[in-house]
Amino acid sequence: MDLKEIQNLIKFVAKSGASEVKLEMDDVKITIRTGSETETTYVQQMPMQAAPVIQQQPQVAAAPAADASTPAAVTSEDSKYVTIKSPIIGTFYRKSAPDKPVFVEVGTEIKEGDVLCVIEAMKLFNEIESEVSGKIVKVLVDDSSPVEFDQPLFLVDPS
């Protein structure tokens, strides 16, 4: 079971309203507990050799009005900015290599599909692409910082 499947399972359980789900397969054991204000996920792999246990700390549940299936969601009804959120847990990088320029700066015009940053997760570098067109208004995360799933990364003015 890969990280994307686990994230989709977390989203599904959160939307279903179940308070706790346990899933055991040959090499993976997952427990997802949700409540009205917190969500806790424990993932444990049990291969022949020792493997780390991934634990996601309790976090405040997202507002149900936001569509959690896309990284871009409007921050509030009266705000004209769109928030680009992290689709995965990992380390946020603004450039592809230390000697390369940053992907985007404040004021950069972007289109759908443009690479905004990379997030390293389990030694894999995942390019995060924009799902909206517009202008970068604010970068919300420092370079080389850890990010959580659904954490805001950029503010974009879509006009």
C-alpha positions as CSV (number, residue, x, y, z in Angstrom):
1,M,0.0,0.0,0.0
2,D,1.5,3.3,-1.1
3,L,1.2,6.8,0.4
4,K,-1.4,7.9,-2.1
5,E,-3.7,5.0,-1.3
6,I,-3.3,5.7,2.5
7,Q,-4.2,9.4,1.9
8,N,-7.2,8.4,-0.2
9,L,-8.3,6.0,2.6
10,I,-8.0,8.8,5.2
11,K,-10.1,11.1,3.1
12,F,-12.7,8.4,2.5
13,V,-13.0,7.6,6.3
14,A,-13.2,11.3,7.2
15,K,-16.1,11.8,4.7
16,S,-17.9,8.7,5.7
17,G,-18.4,9.8,9.3
18,A,-17.0,6.6,10.8
19,S,-15.3,7.1,14.2
20,E,-12.8,4.3,13.8
21,V,-11.6,2.0,11.0
22,K,-9.0,-0.7,11.2
23,L,-7.5,-2.4,8.2
24,E,-5.1,-5.3,8.3
25,M,-3.5,-6.8,5.2
26,D,-0.5,-9.1,4.9
27,D,2.2,-6.5,5.6
28,V,0.3,-3.4,6.6
29,K,-1.9,-2.6,9.6
30,I,-3.8,0.8,9.6
31,T,-6.0,2.3,12.2
32,I,-7.8,5.6,11.5
33,R,-9.7,7.3,14.3
34,T,-11.8,10.4,13.6
35,G,-13.7,12.6,15.9
36,S,-15.6,15.9,15.7
37,E,-12.4,17.9,16.1
38,T,-9.4,15.6,15.6
39,E,-8.2,12.9,13.2
40,T,-5.6,10.4,14.1
41,T,-4.0,7.9,11.7
42,Y,-1.6,5.1,12.6
43,V,0.1,3.1,9.9
44,Q,2.4,0.2,10.7
45,Q,4.2,-2.0,8.2
46,M,5.1,-5.5,9.3
47,P,7.6,-6.9,6.8
48,M,10.2,-9.5,7.6
49,Q,12.7,-6.7,8.7
50,A,11.9,-3.9,11.1
51,A,10.2,-0.9,9.5
52,P,9.4,2.6,10.9
53,V,5.9,3.3,12.1
54,I,4.3,6.4,10.5
55,Q,2.2,8.4,12.9
56,Q,0.2,11.5,12.0
57,Q,-0.4,13.7,15.0
58,P,-4.0,14.8,15.8
59,Q,-5.0,17.8,13.8
60,V,-8.0,20.0,13.5
61,A,-10.3,18.7,10.9
62,A,-10.8,20.8,7.7
63,A,-14.0,22.7,7.2
64,P,-16.4,20.3,5.4
65,A,-17.2,23.0,2.8
66,A,-13.7,22.7,1.3
67,D,-13.1,20.0,-1.3
68,A,-10.3,18.0,0.2
69,S,-9.7,16.0,-3.0
70,T,-7.9,18.9,-4.7
71,P,-4.9,20.8,-3.5
72,A,-6.5,24.2,-4.5
73,A,-9.4,25.5,-2.4
74,V,-10.7,29.0,-1.7
75,T,-9.5,30.1,1.8
76,S,-12.7,31.9,2.7
77,E,-15.9,33.0,1.0
78,D,-14.9,36.7,1.0
79,S,-11.3,36.1,0.0
80,K,-10.3,36.5,-3.6
81,Y,-7.2,34.3,-3.2
82,V,-6.8,30.6,-3.8
83,T,-4.7,28.5,-1.4
84,I,-2.5,25.8,-2.9
85,K,-2.2,23.1,-0.3
86,S,0.3,20.2,0.1
87,P,-1.1,16.9,-1.3
88,I,1.4,14.9,0.8
89,I,3.5,14.9,3.9
90,G,7.2,15.6,3.4
91,T,9.9,18.3,3.1
92,F,9.1,21.4,1.1
93,Y,11.7,22.7,-1.4
94,R,11.3,25.8,-3.5
95,K,13.9,24.7,-6.1
96,S,14.9,21.4,-7.7
97,A,18.5,21.6,-6.6
98,P,20.6,23.8,-4.4
99,D,22.3,25.5,-7.4
100,K,19.0,26.0,-9.4
101,P,16.7,29.0,-9.3
102,V,13.4,28.8,-7.3
103,F,10.3,27.6,-9.2
104,V,8.2,30.6,-8.3
105,E,8.6,34.0,-6.5
106,V,5.9,36.4,-5.2
107,G,4.5,38.1,-8.2
108,T,5.2,35.2,-10.6
109,E,2.4,34.6,-13.2
110,I,1.5,30.8,-13.2
111,K,-0.7,28.6,-15.3
112,E,-2.3,25.3,-14.7
113,G,0.3,22.6,-14.7
114,D,3.3,24.8,-13.8
115,V,5.6,23.3,-11.2
116,L,5.4,25.4,-8.0
117,C,7.7,23.4,-5.7
118,V,8.9,19.9,-4.9
119,I,8.1,17.9,-1.8
120,E,10.4,15.1,-0.7
121,A,8.6,12.1,0.8
122,M,10.4,8.9,1.5
123,K,13.4,9.9,-0.6
124,L,11.2,10.6,-3.6
125,F,10.9,14.2,-5.0
126,N,7.3,15.0,-6.0
127,E,6.7,18.0,-8.2
128,I,3.7,20.0,-7.0
129,E,1.9,21.5,-10.0
130,S,-0.6,24.3,-10.0
131,E,-4.2,23.5,-10.5
132,V,-5.1,27.2,-11.1
133,S,-3.8,30.1,-13.2
134,G,-3.0,33.4,-11.6
135,K,-0.2,35.3,-9.7
136,I,1.6,34.1,-6.6
137,V,0.7,36.5,-3.8
138,K,2.5,34.8,-0.9
139,V,4.7,31.8,-0.2
140,L,3.5,30.4,3.2
141,V,6.3,27.9,3.9
142,D,10.1,28.3,4.3
143,D,12.4,26.4,2.0
144,S,13.5,23.0,3.4
145,S,10.7,22.9,6.0
146,P,8.6,19.9,6.8
147,V,4.9,20.1,5.7
148,E,1.8,18.2,6.6
149,F,-0.9,16.9,4.3
150,D,-3.3,19.7,3.3
151,Q,-1.0,22.4,4.8
152,P,-1.3,25.7,2.9
153,L,1.8,26.4,0.7
154,F,1.0,29.3,-1.6
155,L,-1.6,32.1,-2.0
156,V,-2.6,32.7,-5.6
157,D,-4.6,35.6,-7.0
158,P,-6.6,33.9,-9.8
159,S,-7.8,37.2,-11.5
